[in-house]
């Protein structure tokens, strides 16, 4: 099985971290993975994005033209990538920053009030983990436990004290997807 995922948002919203965690999580599960970030002027407030491929087979290309899943942290990102999502795919978006409710036939759509939930958990910067948890709950692309392990590898040691908070955010998002 292959999951092709696009993660997008404003620079600074943690979309690259989401992509890295998905890739590391896939590697921890013995999958073939690619992570392809898109840097440039996007880091100064525009749309930053990355593509992740997680597969049981060797990955032929890191380019994702028609994703199975989209994680959109803001309106411009949703607008830019939603039409490319394959029928049968999943879109999880941050409804705290997206005013439009997307409608795409054959695509499962999940609105997550990530900013509000992050505030409830005590840190505005973990909205990305809430959205990632919801995405994992809907897609099962990788296990939440793999992402929690990957946090220890991806986050610098000086940020390891935030791992329990990130885990709580993942679980919060996962529970939204289950509901």
N, C-alpha and C positions, 0 to 999 in steps of 0.2 A: 504494500500500500504506500502511496506517495501523497504527502501533504505539501502543497505549495501555498505559501502564506506571504502576504504583504502587510507590513506594520508601518503606519504613517502617522505623523503629527507635526506639531511645531518643534523646532530645535529646542531641547531642554525638557521635553515631556517624557523622556525615557524610552523612546521607540527603539533606539539602537540597543538598549539594555534588554528590552523584550525580545528582540531578534537574537541577541547573543544567548539569552537564557533558553530560548527554544532550540537553538543549535546545540548548545551544551547538553541540554536535557535529552535531545535525540541521540547524541553521542553516548551518553551514559546508558541509554537503553540499547546500544549496539546498532543503531541506525546509521545510514549514510546521510550526511547533512552538508548543506552549504549555507552560508550567511553572506549576503551581498549588500553592503551599506551604500547609500547614496548621500555623499557629502557635498559640500560646496556652499554656495550662498544661502542654501536652506538653513544652515546653522544660525543665521542671523534673523530668525523669526519667520521664515517661510516654511514650506512643507518639507520635512526631512523624512526619509523612508528607508526601509531595508526589505530585502526579500530573503525568505528562508525556505529551503526545501528539506524535508525530512522524509526519508524513503527506506524501504526494505531492500531496494536495488541500488546499484551505483547511479549517481546523479549525473546526467549528461550535460546539464547547463545550470548555472546559478541564476539565470534570468527567468523571471516569473512574469509571463504575459497575461495569463488567465488564472488567477489564484483560486484555490479552493476556499481560502479564508482571507478575510481582511480585518485587521484591527486598526480602527481609525480613532485617533485621539482628538480630532477637531473637524470642523465643517469643511474647510478646504481639502483636507485629506480624504474625507468621505466622498466629496464631489469628484475629486480627481480619479479615484480608484474603484468606486462602487460598480460602475458599468462593466468592468473587466471580470468581476467575480463569476465563476462558472455556475450554471444551474446546479442545484444541489449543494451549493457552497454556503458559507456562513459569514455574516458580517456582524462584528461586535464593535459598537461605537460608544464614545463618551458622550452621553446625553446631557452632561453638564455644560458642554460647549457646542453642541450641535442642536440647532433649532429645527431643522428639517428632519422629518421621519421618512427615511428612504423606503421605497416600495419597489421590489424587484421580484417578478414572478419566479418561483422555484428556488429562491434564496432565503435561508433562515436568517432573520435579523433580530439582534438583541441589543436593546438600549441599556446602558449601564451608567447611572449617575456617579461616575468615578470620583469627581472632585468632592462631592458631598460625603460619599462613603469614606474617602481618604481622611477628610476632616474629622469624621466621627471616630476614626481609628487613631487620630492624634497627630497626623502628619500629612500636610497637603501634597507632598511629593510622591506619595505611593499610589496615586490614581492609576498609574500604568500597571501596577501589580493587580489591582482590582479588576481591570479590564482583561488582563492576561488570564486571571483565574476564571473569569466567565468564559473566555474563549476555550480554555482547556476543558471546562465543564461541558461545553457543547460539542467539541470536536474530538476530545481524547487524543489529540495529536501527540502529546507526551503526558506522563503522569505528573501530578502536582508534586509528588515526592521527588521526582527527577529535577524539577525546577528548583525546589528547595535545596537540593544538593548542589545544583549548578550555581546558586547564589554564592556559595562559599568559594567557588572557583572564579567567578566573574567579578564579584565585588572586591575592591581592595581591602586589605586587612583592617585598615582604619575605619571601614564601614561595616564590619562584621557585627557590631552591636545592633545594627538595624535589621539583621536577618529575621529575628522573631516578628518584628513589625511587618516586614515584607511577607512572611509566611501567613500572618493573620489576614493581610490584604488579599493574598491569593485565595485563601479559604473563603473569605467573604465573597469574592467574585464567583468562585466555584459554586457556592450555595445559591447565588442569584440564578445561575444557569440551570441548576436543578429545579428551581421553583418555576 
